[in-house]
Amino acid sequence: MKIKFKYLLLASVVFVSLTNLLEAGSKDTANYIASKIETFDGTSAKIDVAYLVRINLNVPSMDVALFTAKTIDRLSMTFGGDILLIADEKDADSLIKKYGTNMEHYGNSIKYKSLTGKVGRIKHEGKVDIVFINISSMQNPEELPIEWSAATSLGTKPAPSQ
């Protein structure tokens, strides 16, 4: 009887652990970073990118390329949200080549690649912040002159302003 109880207890612990892991989802998504912006702001973070969408906004006198990075929750293979990606213009073509511009499937899985950059946000008085990942050489990307109305059409999921 003692042995059966030990196995039952062990099975319960494993089941609860697996359930918690699956419920937590991947932490390498745009949605997760935006929901924890107070923790991530100014730090380096990794996201799992399914593909990129180039954003054609005029950013005067700045040699940057803007993208919407479509992230994937690799644990559940579901959409993980969008985040603004700021890159140097000279790297735009290589980023498109590496991450692609369409979602690719392999059987039941979605192809994704990791991307690491510095998390930040563009604040807009009285409106939600625009969360971004910066992989450019730009020193102060939070000062990008992106209008909030234009940013909401980027597909990014802004974090609530504090």
Summary of the structure (lengths in Angstrom):
residues: 162
radius of gyration: 19.1
end to end distance: 56.1
largest distance: 75.6
contacts: 469
relative contact order: 0.20
helix: 32%
strand: 33%
